[in-house]
């Protein structure tokens, strides 16, 4: 065997380092990324179910006109710029030369089709129509200029269109939701192309080398659906995945001392709260303690709703059940988000006061109630439901608990089948949240699309409508804050806490934690 000279050895070593560096930077076969996801993707159709896991995944294959950065600020997406050219008209300038995965070019026609499509999916359990209903006319000025008209002045339209993914008209106009779920119609402009999936198990993507933005570092990305915390942590520590989201609180101390792992954390936009059935009917899961249906729905009485809120020890819930990965909430948006009302204080834990309210409302001996929630979607969600049930039992409300996997829970909750149901909602604007989760249900306008309790208050609707119509930022903020105060003082919902978002990843990777909790493979980079 011939020995290398020092000069040859240095040259070979330099070349080897260059090859290794190139493998990371160009995303060769060696540069694959494997991510363990805490929540399943329930639909690949980007317009079918408006939920966090679905939207997070969709941003890999599709793009929106306007994007949001890690801190919640609007930044250019498929639109390079946008402006209100009059009180009723917004103009968007599209990027030129953007290609769909099949090689066809993005034009205004694709955008218009994508904005129209959510309204055609009539059986959606979580529709996107609340983001599109305010648009009354769409005009393609040319292939790269789009004008959207609203019936009334509407300031937050750029944020609305961040939630609408742009699909290829050529591909999607003849495609069904099943075609998206099979992968057949998964043709977008995003940083990755759809490769294959085993529903409920894994999703595989490959890099889009023609992507208009920063190229991902990864040739292939594999998402593993690991909804249980223990297998997710085990997969990370065993090296079966490179990163995970939704880190279980109980595993944080172990991960913090592991030299091969690092954590990225941020207080998220997500607020966890209870929907209370506020329809004038016999509520399905509220009975007397003898097992007979109550003739009247007690949640229609604000004293009962307030009693439910006072019975909950939010600080104990955050500290013990959520192990410090949450802060108690008084609003349904996180601090700093438009519409947050800092005059609303955290509801004081007052079980005796709650008992008095129940007695005043005509329920001195309480009643019986079943609480419903998911068991694989939010941080320790099943334990949260169980703990709240224990709090309510202390004020005389006899409780049962039923938790379900999110894929089973969501369709039932969306049909308002439960009396008291847990929901987590994240948004960058309080008026958006109120319109969607507390606005009077109206399929024609898209309002109340996630208002499971069917709460309705015309005064709240008016404030939210005025907020959304304000093109002046200060006026909009004032209306949104007043609306938030009204909704929470009326117990439209009962807020619990704001979550922290936590990612765990290999030490040689980096990721910027996002306030929207989204996990974007394109944002992972080697150190």
KOLLUM-893469 format. One record per residue: residue in three letters; x, y, z of N, C-alpha, C in turn. Coordinates in steps of 0.1 Angstrom, whole numbers, plus 5000, padded with zeros to 4 digits. Example, Ala and Ser with C-alpha at 12.3 -4.5 7.8 and 13.67 -1.06 7.14 Angstrom:
BEGIN
ALA513249435078512349555078513249675078
SER512849785071513749895071512950005079
//
This chain:
BEGIN
UNK500949885000500050005000500950125000
UNK500650224991501450344990501050445000
UNK502050495008501750595018501650735012
UNK500750815017500550955012501551045018
UNK501951145009502851245014501951345023
UNK502651425031501851525039501051615030
UNK501551655019500851745010499651675004
UNK499851545000498651474995497551445005
UNK498051425018497151395029496251525031
UNK496951645032496151765034495151795023
UNK495651765010494751784999493551694999
UNK493751565003492651475004491751505015
UNK492251555026491451585038490551705034
UNK491151805028490451925024489251885014
UNK489551795005488551754995487451685002
UNK487751595012486751525020485851615027
UNK486451725034485651815041484751895031
UNK485251925020484451995010483251915006
UNK483451785003482451694999481351685010
UNK481851665023480851665034480051785035
UNK480751905034480052035035479052045024
UNK479351995012478452005000477251925003
UNK477451805009476351715012475351785020
UNK475751865030474751935039474152045031
UNK474952125024474452245018473552215006
UNK473752114999472952084987471951984989
UNK471951925001470851825004471051694996
UNK472251634996472451514989471751404997
UNK471851274992471151164999471551155013
UNK472751205017473251195030472551285039
UNK471951395034471351495041469851485042
UNK469351385049467951355051467551395065
UNK466351435066465851485079464651395083
UNK464651355096463451275101462951355113
UNK461651375113460951455123459851375129
UNK459751375143458651305149457551405153
UNK456351385148455251485150454351435161
UNK453951525170453051495181451651485177
UNK451251545165449851535161449851485147
UNK448751415144448651355131448051465121
UNK448351445108447851525098446551455093
UNK445451515095444151455093443651465079
UNK444251555071443851565057445051635049
UNK445351585037446351645029445751755020
UNK444351755019443751865012443851995019
UNK444552095013444952215021443752305023
UNK442552265019441352355021440252275028
UNK440552165034439452075040439352095055
UNK440352075063440252095077441252195082
UNK440752305087441552415092442052385106
UNK443152315107443752285120445252305119
UNK445852325131447252355132448152245125
UNK448052115128448852015122448752005107
UNK447452025102447252025088447952145081
UNK447752255087448352375081449852375081
UNK450452325092451852315093452452225082
UNK451752115080452252025070452052085056
UNK450952155054450652205040451652305036
UNK452252385045453252475041454552415035
UNK454652285036455852225030455552205015
UNK454352175011454052144997453452264990
UNK452752344997452052464991452552594997
UNK452252704991452552834996451252914998
UNK451353025005450253125006450753255000
UNK449853344997450253474992451153545002
UNK450753545014451553615025451953515035
UNK453253525039453753435050453853505063
UNK454153425073454353475087455653425092
UNK456453515098457753475103457653405117
UNK458753375122458753295135458153375146
UNK458153515145457653605156456153645153
UNK455653595142454253635139454053755130
UNK455153805123455053925115454853875100
UNK454053955093453753925079454953955070
UNK455253855062456353875052455853825039
UNK456553865028456153815014456153665013
UNK455153615006455153475002455053464987
UNK453953414981453853414967453553554962
UNK453153644971452953784967454253864972
UNK454853944964455954014968455554144975
UNK454354194973453854314979452354314979
UNK451754394988450254414988449954554994
UNK448854604989448454744994446954764992
UNK446354845000444954884998444955004988
UNK444454984977444455094967443255184969
UNK442255134976441055214981440455134992
UNK439555195000439055125012438454985010
UNK438054954997437454824994438254734986
UNK439454774982440254694972441754684977
UNK442154554977443554524980444154464967
UNK445354514965446154464953447354384957
UNK447554274951448654184954449454164941
UNK450754184943451754154931452354014933
UNK452253934924452753794925454153784920
UNK454953694926456253664921456153614907
UNK457153654899457253604885458153474885
UNK457753384876458553264874458453154884
UNK457453164893457253064903456552944896
UNK457152824898456652704892456052614901
UNK454952544897454352434904455252314902
UNK454952214910455852094910455752024897
UNK454752044889454651984876455252064865
UNK455852184869456552264859455752384854
UNK454352384856453552494851453752614860
UNK453552734854453852854861452652904869
UNK452852964880451853024889451353154882
UNK450053174882449453294877448253334886
UNK447753454883446553504891445453404890
UNK445253334879444153234878444253124889
UNK445453084892445552984902445153034916
UNK445553164918445153224931443653244933
UNK443053294922441553314923440853174925
UNK441353074918440752944919440952894934
UNK442052914940442352874953441552944964
UNK441253074961440453154970438953104969
UNK438553054958437153014956436952874961
UNK437952794961437752644964437252614978
UNK437652684989437152645002435652645003
UNK434952734996433552734997432852624990
UNK433552554981432952434974433052304982
UNK433852304993433952185001432852195012
UNK431652155009430552175017430552085030
UNK431251975029431251885041432451905050
UNK433152015049434352035057433952045072
UNK434651965081434351985095435052105101
UNK436052165094436752275099437052375087
UNK436052445082436152515070437152635070
UNK437652665059438552785057437752905053
UNK436452895052435653005046435653135054
UNK435953125067436053255074437053345069
UNK438053285062439153365056438853425042
UNK437753375036437453405022436153475020
UNK435253455030433853505028433753655026
UNK434753735032434653875031435053925017
UNK435653845009436053874995434853864986
UNK434353974980433153974972433453974957
UNK434754004953435054004939436553984938
UNK436953914927438353894925438653924910
UNK439753994908440054044894441554014891
UNK441753944881443153924876443454044866
UNK444154144871444554254863445454204852
UNK446354124855447254054845447653924852
UNK448553854846449053724851449653734865
UNK450153854868450953864881450353974890
UNK449154024887448554124895447154084898
UNK446754084911445454044915444854144924
UNK443554174922442854264931441654194937
UNK441554214950440454154958439654264964
UNK438354254962437454354967436554294978
UNK436354384988435454344999434254434999
UNK433154385006431954465006432054585014
UNK432854575025433054685034434554695036
UNK435054815042436554825044436954705053
UNK438054645050438554535057440054535058
UNK440554575070442054585071442854465072
UNK442354355078443254235080443254135068
UNK442854175056442854085045444254015043
UNK445354085043446654015041446853905051
UNK446453915064446553805073445653695070
UNK444453725065443453625062444053535051
UNK444653595040445153505029446353425033
UNK446953455044448053365049447553225052
UNK446253215054445653085057445053005045
UNK445153065034444653005021445852955013
UNK445952825011447052775003446752774988
UNK447752804980447552824966447852684959
UNK446752634952446952514945446852544930
UNK447252444922447252454907445852434902
UNK445252534896443952524890443852404880
UNK444852384872444852274863444752144869
UNK445352124881445351994888444151984897
UNK443852094904442852084915441352104910
UNK441152164898439752184894438952054892
UNK439651944889439051824887439351724898
UNK439951774909440351684920439451694932
UNK439351574939438551574951439451574963
UNK438951584975439751564987440451434987
UNK439751324983440451194982441651194973
UNK441551274962442751284953443951354960
UNK443651444969444751504977445251404987
UNK444351334994444751245004445551124998
UNK445351094986446050984979447451034974
UNK447651164974448851224968448751264954
UNK447651214947447551244933447451394929
UNK446751474938446651614935447551704943
UNK448551644950449451714958450551784950
UNK450151884943451051964934450952114939
UNK451952154945452052294949453252364944
UNK453552474951454852554947455752554959
UNK455552474969456252474981457652414980
UNK458452424991459852384991460052234990
UNK458952154992459052004991457951954982
UNK458251844975457251764968456751644976
UNK455551614974454951504981455551374974
UNK455951274983456451154978455551034981
UNK455351004994454450894997454050915012
UNK453050835016452550845030451950715034
UNK452050685046451250575053450450645063
UNK449150655061448250745069448350705084
UNK448550795092448750775106450050725111
UNK450950705101452350655104453450745100
UNK453450775087454650855082454250925069
UNK454951035066454851105054456251135049
UNK456451115036457751145030457651245019
UNK458651345020458651455010460051455004
UNK460251504992461551524986461651674982
UNK462851714982463151864980462751904966
UNK462152024965461752094953462952174949
UNK463752124939464952194935464652324927
UNK463452344923463052464916462252564925
UNK462452544938461652634947462152774946
UNK461252874947461553014944462253074956
UNK462153014968462753074980464053004984
UNK464453024996465652955001465552805000
UNK466552744994466452594992466652525006
UNK465752425008465952345020467352275020
UNK467852245032469052175033468952025031
UNK467651975030467451835030466851775017
UNK467451675013467051605000465751535003
UNK465551475014464351405018463951435032
UNK462651445035462151465048461151355051
UNK461351295062460351195067459651235080
UNK458351255080457651285092457151155097
UNK457451125110456851015116455751055126
UNK454551005125453451035134453650965147
UNK454051035157454250975170453451045181
UNK452151015181451251105190451451075204
UNK452050965208452350935223453650985226
UNK453751055238455051115242456251025243
UNK455950905250457050815253457750765240
UNK457050715230457650675218458350785210
UNK457850905211458451015204459851045211
UNK459851055224461151075231462150965228
UNK461650835229462450725226463050725212
UNK462250765202462750775189463850875187
UNK463750985194464751095194466051045200
UNK465950985212467150945220467850825213
UNK467050745206467650625199468250665185
UNK467950795181468550835168467650795157
UNK466450755159465550715149464850835142
UNK464850955149464451075143465451185148
UNK465551295140466451395143465951505152
UNK464551525152463951625159462551585162
UNK461951645173460551615176459951755180
UNK458651765178457851875184456951825195
UNK456351905202455451865213456151785224
UNK457251835229458051765239457151745252
UNK457051625257456251605269456951675281
UNK456251745289456851815300457651735309
UNK457251615312457951525321459351485317
UNK459551505304460851465298461851575297
UNK461351695300462251815298463551805307
UNK463451775320464651765328465651665322
UNK465251555317466151455311466751505299
UNK466051575290466551625278467551745280
UNK467251825290468151935293469551895297
UNK469651775303470951725307471651635297
UNK470951605286471551525276472451605266
UNK473651565265474651645257474451625242
UNK473551535238473351515224472151585219
UNK471451645228470151705224470051855229
UNK469351935222469052075227467552105225
UNK467152205232465752245232465552385226
UNK464452405219464052535214462652565219
UNK462452675226461152705232460652845229
UNK459352865230458752995228457252985233
UNK456853095240455453105244454653115231
UNK453653025229452953015216451753105216
UNK451153105204449953185202448753105207
UNK448952975211447752885213447252905228
UNK445952925228445252935241444352815242
UNK444352745253443452635256442252685264
UNK441052645259439852695266438752595264
UNK437652625272436452535271435352605263
UNK434752525254433452565249432352505257
UNK431352595261430252545268429052555259
UNK428252445259427052445250426052555255
UNK425852655246424952765250423752765241
UNK423252655236422052645228420852625237
UNK419752675233418552665241417852525238
UNK418452425244417952295242418352205254
UNK417952085255418451995265419851945261
UNK420851995268422251965264422551815266
UNK423151755256423251605256424051535268
UNK424951605274425751545284425651615298
UNK424451685300424151745313422851685318
UNK422951615329421851555335421751585350
UNK420651545357420651565371421351445377
UNK421551445391422351335397421651205398
UNK420351205394419551085393419651025379
UNK420351095370420551045357419551085347
UNK418651185351417651225342418051355335
UNK417751375322418051505315417451625322
UNK418251725323417751855328416851925318
UNK415751975322414752035313415352165306
UNK416252225314416852355308418352335308
UNK419052395299420452395298421052495308
UNK421752445318422252545328423352635323
UNK423952605312425052685307424552815300
UNK423152825299422652945294422653055304
UNK422853015317422853115328424353155330
UNK424653285330425953335331426553295345
UNK425653285355426153245368426753105368
UNK426153015361426752885360428052885352
UNK428152965341429352965334430453025342
UNK430153135350431153195359431553095370
UNK430653015375430952915385431952815380
UNK431752775368432652675361434052745361
UNK434152865357435452935357436052945370
UNK435352985380435853005394436352875400
UNK435752765396436152635402437452585397
UNK438052655387439352605381440552675387
UNK441452605392442752655398443752655386
UNK443752765379444652775367446152765370
UNK446552835381447952825384448452685388
UNK447652615395447952475399447952395386
UNK447052415377446952345365448252365356
UNK448652495355449852525348451152465354
UNK451252485367452452445374452652295376
UNK451552225378451652085382451251995370
UNK450152015364449751925353450551955340
UNK450752085338451552115326453052145329
UNK453452125341454852125345455552245340
UNK454852365342455552485338455552525323
UNK454952445315454952465301453652545296
UNK453152625305451952705302451852815313
UNK451152925309450853025318449353045318
UNK448753075330447253095331446753205321
UNK445553185316445053275306443753345311
UNK443653475307442353545310441753585296
UNK442453575285442053615272442053485263
UNK441553495251441653375242442753405232
UNK443553515234444753525226445853555236
UNK447153525232448253545241448653695242
UNK449253725253449753865255450553915243
UNK450354045239451054095228450354085215
UNK449353995214448553985201447454085201
UNK447254135189446154235187444854195194
UNK444254275202443054245208443154195222
UNK444354175227444554125241444154235250
UNK443254205260442754295269443454275283
UNK444354365286445154345298444354385311
UNK443154435309442254465321441554335326
UNK441554235318440954105322441954035331
UNK441654005343442553935352442253785352
UNK443253715356443053565357441953545367
UNK441053455363439953425372440453365385
UNK440153425397440653375410439953235413
UNK440753145418440253015422439453035435
UNK438153015434437153045444436052935444
UNK436352815449435252715449434052755458
UNK434252825469433052865477432152965469
UNK432853055462432153155454431453085443
UNK432052975437431452895426430152825431
UNK430252765443429052705449427852795451
UNK428252915456427153015458426453055445
UNK427353075434426753105421425852995416
UNK426252875418425352765414424052765422
UNK424152785435422952795443422052905438
UNK422653025436421853135431421153105418
UNK421753025409421252995396420252885397
UNK419952825409418952725411419552585411
UNK420852575413421452435413422252425426
UNK421652425438422352415451423052285453
UNK422552185446423152055447423952015434
UNK424152115426424852085414424052005404
UNK424751945395424251855385425351765380
UNK425051685370426051585365426451625351
UNK427751615347428251665335429351575330
UNK429451545317430551475310431351575303
UNK432651575306433651665299434251585287
UNK434451655276435051595265436351665260
UNK437251595255438451655250439351555243
UNK440351605236441251515229442251455239
UNK442951355235443951295243445351275236
UNK445451345225446751345218447051465210
UNK446451585214446651705206447451815213
UNK447051845226447651955233448551895244
UNK449351985251450151935261449351875273
UNK449651745275448951675286447451695286
UNK446851695274445451735273444551645281
UNK444751515281443951425288443951455303
UNK445151475308445351515323444651645326
UNK444651735316443951865318442451845320
UNK441851765311440451735312440151665326
UNK440951565329440751495342440851595354
UNK441751675354441951775365440851865366
UNK440451925355439252015355438051945361
UNK437851815357436751745362436851735377
UNK438051715383438151705397437851845404
UNK438251955397437952085403436352105403
UNK435752065393434252075392433551995402
UNK434051875405433451785415433451845429
UNK434451935431434551995444433452105447
UNK432752145436431752245438430352185436
UNK430352055435429051985435428651935421
UNK429451955411429151915398429751775396
UNK428851675395429351535394429851515380
UNK431051475378431651475365432151335360
UNK432051315347432651205340433551265329
UNK434451185324435451235314435451135303
UNK435451185291435651105279436651185270
UNK437851125268438751185259438951085247
UNK439251145235439251075223440451115215
UNK441051035206442051085196441451195188
UNK442351285185441851415178441051375165
UNK441451275158440851245145439351195148
UNK439051145160437751105163436951215170
UNK437751285179437151395186436651515178
UNK437551555169437251685161435951675153
UNK435651575145434351575138433151585147
UNK433251515159432051515168431951655175
UNK433051715179433051845185432551955175
UNK432951935163432652035153431152035150
UNK430451925153429051915151428251955164
UNK429052005174428452045187427751935194
UNK428351815194427751695200427951695215
UNK428851775220429251765234428651885242
UNK428651875255428151985264429252075268
UNK430452015270431652095274432852035268
UNK433452105259434552055250435752145250
UNK436952075250438152145251438752175237
UNK439152305235439752345222440952425224
UNK441952415216443152505216443052585203
UNK443252715204443152805192444352895192
UNK444952905180446052995179445753095168
UNK446053225170445853325160446753445162
UNK446953525152447753645154446853775155
UNK445553755157444653865159443453825167
UNK443153905177441953875185440653875178
UNK440553975169439253985162439053855153
UNK440153805148440053675140439553565149
UNK440153555161439753445170438253465174
UNK437853585178436453605182435453575171
UNK435853615159434953595147434753445145
UNK435853365148435753225145435253135156
UNK435653165168435253075179434053135188
UNK433753265186432653315195431653395187
UNK431953425174430953495166429753415163
UNK428553475161427353405158427553325146
UNK427153195147427353105135426553155123
UNK427253165112426653205100427353145088
UNK426853035083427552965071427753055059
UNK426853155058426953245046428253335047
UNK428553375059429753465061430953395066
UNK430753265070431953195076432153225091
UNK431353305097431553335111431153215119
UNK431853205131431453095140431752955135
UNK432752945126433052815121433652715131
UNK434152765142434652685153433952725166
UNK432752775165432052815177431152695181
UNK431852595187431152475191430052495201
UNK430152595210429152615220427952695214
UNK428052745202426952815196426552945204
UNK427553005210427353135217426953235207
UNK426153325211425653435202425453565210
UNK426053675205425853795212425953905201
UNK424853965197424954075186425854185189
UNK425954225202426854335206428354295203
UNK428654165206430054115203430254115188
UNK429254065181429454065166429654205160
UNK428954305166429154445161430554495164
UNK431054465176432454515179433454445170
UNK433354315168434254245159434154295145
UNK432954315141432754365127433454505126
UNK433354595135433954725135435454705135
UNK435954615143437454595144437954545130
UNK437354455124437754395111437654505100
UNK436754595102436554695091437454815093
UNK438254825104439154935106440454925098
UNK440655025090441955025083442955105091
UNK442555175101443455245110443755145122
UNK445055115123445555015133445155045147
UNK445155175151444855205165443355185167
UNK442555215158441055195159440755045160
UNK441454975151441154825151441554765164
UNK442754805169443154755182442154785193
UNK441654905193440654945203439354865203
UNK438854845190437654765189437854625193
UNK439054565189439354425192439454405207
UNK440054505214440154485228438854495235
UNK437954585231436654595237435854465234
UNK435954415222435254285219435754175228
UNK437054165230437654065239437054075253
UNK437054195258436554215272435054175273
UNK434254205263432854175263432754025263
UNK433453955254433253805252433753735265
UNK434853775271435353705283434553735295
UNK434053855296433153885308431853825307
UNK431453785295430153715293430453565293
UNK431653515295432053375295431553305282
UNK431853375271431553315258432253175257
UNK433553175262434253055265434953075278
UNK435552965283436252965296437752935293
UNK438553045294439953015291440752945302
UNK441752865298442552795308443952855308
UNK444752835297446152865297446652885283
UNK447852955282448552975270449752875270
UNK449852795260450952695259452352745256
UNK453352685260454652695255454852595243
UNK455552635233455852545222457352495224
UNK457552365224458952315226459352215216
UNK460552225210461152135201462352075207
UNK462651955205463951885209464551835196
UNK465851865195466551825183468051785185
UNK468651725176470051685177470851815179
UNK471951795186472851905190473351975177
UNK473551905167474151965155473152025145
UNK471952035150470952105142470552235148
UNK469952325141469352445146467952465141
UNK467152535149465752565145465252685153
UNK464652775147464052895154462652865158
UNK462452865171461152835177460152935171
UNK458952885168457852965162456752995172
UNK456253115172455053145181453853065176
UNK453753035163452552965158452652815160
UNK453752765166453952625169454152535157
UNK454252595145454452515133455852455133
UNK455852335127457152265126457452265111
UNK458452335107458752355092460152285090
UNK460152175082461352105079462352205072
UNK461852295064462652385056463452475065
UNK463052495077463652585086464752515095
UNK464852385095465852315101467152325093
UNK468252355100469552365093470652295101
UNK471652245094472852195102473552305108
UNK474152295120474952395125476252415117
//
